[in-house]
Amino acid sequence: MAAMAANSNLTAARRARNNEFYTQWADIEREMNAYVEYDPDVFRGKVILCPCDDPEWSNFAKYFALHFTDFGLKKLISTSYAPNSNPAVKSLYQPTLFEFEDPKFDETKTRANGKRFVLEAEDISGDGRVNIDDLRWDYLEGDGDFRSPEVTMLRDEADIIVTNPPFSLFKEFVAWLETGNKRYSIIGGGSAITYKEIFPMVRDNLLWKGATANNTDMVFGVPKGTPIKAADKAKAERLGYPSDDQFDYTRMGNSCWFTNIDHGRRHEPLELMTMDDNIKFSKHKEIRGAGYQTYDNFDAIEVPFVDAIPSDYDGIMGVPISYLDKHNPEQFEILFGSHDMADAATFGIEPLGPQRVSDYYGAGGTGSLSRGHRKPFLYAPRPHVPFQRLFVKRKDAVK
């Protein structure tokens, strides 16, 4: 029993460390600026909630506190998670002077309880402006878990929620947001697009990628001592984030913003060539002079590069999942993804039979492919299933 408890604690600690990523100011600023550029009043008169965010350590509340007046905010709320509930920081935690020197400081609650920070249009400090010096704070009754009734009540009060939620709880966090029918902008792993709970929202234009940090590295602060790959640490340093007294830094190339707040990038049409011009002039040797393959088991063409999507093709096209970085809902409709075999059946992808499976493995295929799988199949340059594809159709060609 003791060994099982130790293993459980170790697993929890590893999971907590994998959730403890502190977003950099520049990434927050770029994304929020994109919303404000598209709609200067997007935050005006709004209550902003930053859960999972202690302004003593994290940048989200600091950013909105700095812009409280020029964004026209009505109220800013942030909450933090109790150190005793977070194995990643429990052993390292020390209260800041901000908390320690406050008469409300409680030696027990500082570790066992989360905290709530509130900023309203009131110049408490008397310096003639509303900023982070005017934050009021108190201890929450519980540990600050976003799923708790008291944090859920704050969700219900808020108009917009902005944060970097625990990566391991991303699906649950989005469900929590959607239950509250909230506008939000959050950071998650790019692979979340294929989650069965997330993709239908993307397909139905209820959730989309943010305006920035797509196909680029995002740098995160992590608790000192967190295992980091040497290459990721070195890349973070090259990007201007060497380790400091507070954090080590790592880069993650697969992180991005997910949002239901509109921005201008998603309304920019892709500049594309016709099919004939792609075949004549494409920079990709797979297309130039060769044309487009049709899947062996589905009436759609394979488009291996986003910039090679033919502007005049009326049928269904399989495109890389990176297409979502540039998706314009007025230009194309997303039909389904190759990760969902139920949708593949609905749209008519034939199941793989013994011949295709045999051809795949005979050509050296090493993936997990079986008879009955409904995956788009190609025979050139060898028998294979292309890596994750989205199937799209021109909006003006959709019947």
JOLINCOR-V295569 format. One record per backbone hydrogen bond with DSSP energy under -0.5 kcal/mol. NH is the residue of the N-H (numbers start at 1). CO is the residue of the C=O. Records with the same first field share a line. If there is no record, write none. Layout:
BEGIN
NH->CO + CO
END
This chain:
BEGIN
5->1
6->2
7->3
8->4
9->5
10->6
11->7
12->8
13->9
14->10
15->11
16->12
17->13
18->14
19->15 + 16
20->16 + 17
21->19
22->221
23->21
24->219
27->24
28->24
29->25
30->26
31->27
32->28
33->29
34->30
35->31
36->32
37->33
38->34
39->35
42->39
44->41
45->72
46->43
48->46 + 75
49->160
50->77
53->50 + 79
55->53
57->54
58->54
63->59
64->60
65->61
66->62
67->63
68->65
71->67
72->68 + 69
73->68
74->46
75->46
76->119
77->48
78->117
79->50
80->115
82->143
84->111
85->82
86->83
87->85
89->86
90->86
92->89
93->89
100->96
101->97
102->99
105->102
110->106
111->108
112->108
113->109
114->142
115->80
116->138
117->78
118->136
119->76
121->74
122->120
124->122
131->129
134->131
135->132
136->118
138->116
140->114
148->145
152->148
153->149
154->150
155->151
156->152
157->153
158->154
159->47
160->47
161->183
162->49
163->185
165->163
169->166
170->167
173->169
174->170
175->171
176->172
177->173
178->174
179->175
180->176
181->178
182->177
183->159
185->161
186->258
187->163
188->256
190->254
192->189
193->190
194->191
195->192
198->195
199->195
201->198
202->198
203->199
204->200
205->202
206->201
207->201
208->259
210->257
215->213
216->213
218->252
220->250
221->22
222->248
224->246
226->223
233->229
234->230
235->231
236->232
237->233
238->234
239->235
240->237
241->236
244->247
248->222
250->220
252->218
255->252
256->188
257->212
258->186
259->208
260->184
264->34
266->263
267->264
268->265
269->267
272->270
278->274
279->275
280->276
281->277
282->278
285->283
287->284
288->284
289->279
290->287
291->287
295->300
296->377
298->295
300->298
301->316
302->293
303->301 + 318
304->302
308->305
309->306
311->273
313->310
317->392
318->301
319->317 + 390
320->303
321->388
323->320
324->321
325->322
326->323
327->324
329->266 + 327
331->328
332->328
333->393
335->333 + 391
336->391
338->389
340->337
341->339
344->340
345->341
346->342
347->343
348->344 + 345
349->344
350->297
352->373
357->353
358->354
359->355
360->356
361->357
362->358
363->359
364->361
365->360
369->367
372->352
373->370
375->373
378->384
384->378
386->384
390->319
391->336
392->317 + 390
393->333
395->331
397->394
398->394 + 395
END
